[in-house]
Amino acid sequence: MNNRLNITLHDKEFKNPLIAASGSFGFGKEYNELYPIDCWGGISSKGLTLHGREGNPGIRITETPAGIMNSVGLQNPGVRAFIDEELPWMKQHDTVILANLGGHSTEDYLTGVEWLNDSDIDILELNISCPNVKSGGMAFGLKAEVAHEIVSQVRKVCRKPLMVKLSPNAENIIDMAKACQDAGADSISLVNTFKALAIDIRRRKPVFENVYAGLSGKAIKPIALRMVHEVCKNVSIPVIGMGGITTAEDVIEFMMAGCTAVQVATGNFTHPMLGQELPLQLLQLMDELKIEHINDIKGII
């Protein structure tokens, strides 16, 4: 890919600032049947837990007027199966590999990190949106002090570059980002999905068995962009933005807000060829706007 798009993050060379977001791309095999997945600068794995999970029962995804809601429930094969069965295939492709790790206890996180330390992943993306079973189900990523504690514990054992993925449902997104930076995060990615509700009026019940689900897509972009901008102004580590990115214009906006790179999630469902098309569209828009290199616009807003 044209070197006008290349970036460096954690001493890793990305051919472009585009990363396929966790939860939207599996491990890349299905999309590789449509186009070469090394079009992406990086790929973040399906959300992993220490042991495999079957995910939530019932409906898992429903469409909204400007996005989707999901309650997949972290269906995944587990960290060990990822390392043994999925990662070797992913490493055959010329793209940076991020492993997205979730957990429901500190012990789960630490064991998962230790296993991933010895793997060939490039970056560990820590998902702190998971509910902490020892704290009544409250997510690790809602209160800054709780997030600081889990990130600090992970930092002590993690030998990979550590990216922490933030939830927009946090009490204060700026305090949350600062807490993660202070705890040793190398970078921050945001935002994860917004807590939302859908109701089936004919069944007179919530659409999802868990009642609430995560909202993503174009509907959240203006709010996500605001949160990303706030965080970029208040931390000194790289920020990777996401939230409703489907066009080259969206990418430019997030880069202008201060992002080092961006992640694309829901767009992969609505536009299955987006990973192949977006880098080319980005170059065309850069020509139109007279942008020589993508880094030239970083943080100008």
N, C-alpha and C positions, 0 to 999 in steps of 0.2 A: 504494500500500500504506500501511497505517496508520503514522503517524509515530512510533509507539511502538517501531518496529523500526529506524528509520533510524540509520546510523552514518556517521562520517567517517573516511576512511583516505587518507592522503597528499593531503589537500585535495580528495578526491573524495567526493561524496555518494552513499552506497549506500542504496537504499530499505529494505534489510534486510541482516543480516550473513551472508547465505547466498551462497556462490560455488560454481558448478558447477566441479568440479575438472578439471584437465587429464587427458586420457586417458580420461575417462568420458563426454564430452559432444560429442566432435567439435568442430565449429564452430557447433553448435546447430541446424542445418537439420533433422535428423531429428526432434529433440524438438519443434521448432516445429510439426510436423505434428500433434502430440498436444495441445499447449497453448501459449499465448504465452510465449516464453522470457524476456520481460521481467519475469516473476514473480521471477527471480533478482536479487539485489543486484549480482552480478557473474558473469562467465563467463571461465574460464581456457581458452585455446585448446588444441587438441590439441598435444602436444609437438612443437616445431618444431626442425629442424636446418637448417644453412645451405643445403644442397641436399636435394632430395627423396629419400626412402627408401621402398623397397618393404616393409620390415619383415622379420620372421623367417619362415622356412619352417616348415611343419608346423603342429601344434596351437598355438594362441595363447592360448586361455583354457580353463580347466577349473574346475568348481565344487568347492568344499570344503564340509565340514559347516556352516561359519559364515562363508562368504565366497567369494572366487575367487582363483585364481592366474592371472597373465598373463605372457606373453612375446611381446608384440606387436612389439617391436623398433623402436619409434619410426617406424612407418609415417606419413609425412606428405608434403605436397607441396613442402616447402621454404619458407624465409622469404619469398623474392620472390613466389612464387605465392600465399602467404597474404596478403601485403600487397595484391597486385593483384586477387585473385579472391575471397578469403574475407572479408577485413576490411570491405570496403564493405558487404556484406550484413549483417554483424554490427552495424555502426554504425547501421543502420536501427532497431535495437531499443533501448529505454530501459533499458540496463544497462551497468555498467562493464566494459570489456574489458581482460583481462590476456592478454599474449602469453607463453606458456611456451617458453623457449628452452633447448635443450640443445646440446652440442657435444662433439667428441672431441679437440679441440686448442684451445689458447688462441686461435689465429688464427681458428678457426671461430667461437668465441664473440664475439670482438671485431668481426668483419665482420658477423655477425648483428645485434649490438647497433647498429652504425652504420646498418644498413639500417632497423632498427625505430625508431631515433631520429626519422626523418623521416616516420613513419607516424602514424596517428590512434589508436594504442593508448593506453590510460590508464596502465597499469602494466606493467613488464617483470618476469616471474617467471623467475628464473634457476634452471634445474634442474642441480644439480651432482652428480647421481647417475650421470652418463654416464661410461663408461670413458675414460681418457686414453690414447690410442693411443701417445703418446710416453713413457709411464711403465709400459709393460708391461700395460696394460689395467686398472690400478687406478683406481677411480672418483675423481673430483675431490673428492667429498664424504665420503671415509673418514677422512682425516687433517686435523686442524685447520689445520696449517701450509700444506698444499696448497690447501685451500679459501680460506684467507686470501689466498694469492697470486692465484688466479683471480678472486676477488671484487674485490680491489684493482685488478687490470688492467681489469676490466669497469667499475668505478666511475669510472675516469679518462675513459672515453669515453661512458658512459651518461648521457643527458639526460632520461630518464624516471625516475619513482620506481622504485627497485630492491628487489624482493622476492626473497629467496633461499630456495629450497625444499630442505630438509634430508632426508637419508636416515637412517632409524633404524638402519642398519647402520654408522654412524660409530663410531669407536673410543670417543669420549666426546661425547655429544650436547650437554652443557653447554659444554664447551670449543669444540665446533664452532660453536655459536650465538654465543658470545662472539667467536670469531675473525671470523665474518662481520660482526658488528656493528662490530668494530674496523676492518675493511676497508672499511666504508662502506655496508653494507646499510641500507636504510631500514626494512625489515621482514623477518620470517622466516616461512615457512610450513613446517609439519611435522605428520605424518610422511608420507614416501613409503612405498612398499611394503617389506615385510620379505623378505629372501632366503629362499627355501623350496624344497622338493623334493617332487615327486610321482612315484610309480613305477607303471607298468603291469605288474602281476604276471603277466598272461597273455602279454604280449610280452617280459617280463623285461628291460624297458628303461625309462629315464625317460620320462615323458609328454611332456616338452618336448625338442626337439632341442638346445637350449642347456643342458640338464640342469636348471639352477636357474631359478627364476622368482620373480616378485614376489607376495607374499601380501597381500591387502587384505580389508576387510569387517569384520563384527562381531567376528570372532575377535581382531582386533588392537586393539580399542577400549581395553580397560583399560591396555594397555602404551602405546599412543599417548597416552592421557590423562595418564599418569604423566610421559611425556617432555615433553609440552606444558607441564605444570605446573612441571616443573623448569626449563625454558627461560624461562618467564614470570617466574620468581623471580630469574633471573640476567641478564636483559638489560633494557634500557630502551626498546627500540624495539618497535613493535606485533608481535604474534604471531598468525598465522592458523593455527588448528588443524584437523587432519583425521585420520581413522582410524576407520572403522566407524560414521560418523554416518548414522543412518536415521530418527531420531525427534526430536520436539521436546525430549524429555527429554535426548537426547544433546547437542543444541545447548546447552541450559541448562548441562549439566555442563562442557562445554568453555569456555563463557563464564565460569562460576564459577572455572574453573582459571586464568583470566587472558587469554583470547583476545579480540582486538578483533573478529574475524570467524572464520567456519569455512568449510571446503570439503567438498563432498559428492561422493564418487566412486562406489564400488561400489553405493551405494544407488540410483543412477540406472539400474543394470542390473536390480536385483531389484524395484524399484518405479518403473517408467517415468514415473509421474505425480507423483513425489515433489516436483519443483520447484514444481509448482502447489499441492500439498497442504501442504507443510511450513510456509510462512509463516502459513497460517491455523491450523494445529495449534499453532504457536508462540504465537500470540496467545491462543488458548484456554487453553493451559497457564499463560501469564503471568497471566491472569485468576484461574485456580485458585490460583496461588501468591502472588497479590497483588503482582505485579511491575509497576510502572507503566511503566518503560522498560527495554529490554533492557540498556542500559549500567549500570543500577543494580546489577546482580549481577556485573559484570565484576571478576574477581580477588578475590572475597570468600573464597576458600578458601586 
